[in-house]
Amino acid sequence: MTPDDDIQSLKRRIYELETMTRHLTNEVRLGREESEEYIRKYFEIYLRLDQKVKERTSELEEANRNLQEALTKVKTLSGFIPICASCKKIRDDKGYWNQIEAYIQKHSNAEFSHGICPECLKKLYPEFDFEDKS
């Protein structure tokens, strides 16, 4: 092999290395562009999901506030209620005796209308004859 052959061989090898370097540089550039595109798409999806989560969280918080508000308005009676065997007044948590109507209205959503049952009518007004004479 002559020195000119060695130089030609080296030039060919340098050309091959330069070509390979250009191809690798091109592949790296394309890989970077693809990576950047992937990251951009991922970030867009993340932002959309984050927005949906925030919206849904806000909706759920509002629903929770509405339920808590409704719960505070619900009144129920439960447990043992101390009631006088004679006058039928009810003792509250503070030890005061209340008319049964007042106590129930305070602790529930019930309302009362008053009337007199037939037995009490006879007891309270014995002088009147309330019998149906039809």
Secondary structure by P-SEA (a helix, b strand, c coil): ccaaaaaaaaaaaaaaaaaaaaaaaaaaaaaaaaaaaaaaaaaaaaaaaaaaaaaaaaaaaaaaaaaaaaaaabbbbbcbbbbbcccccccccccccccaaaaaaaaccbbbbbbbcaaaaaaacccccccccc
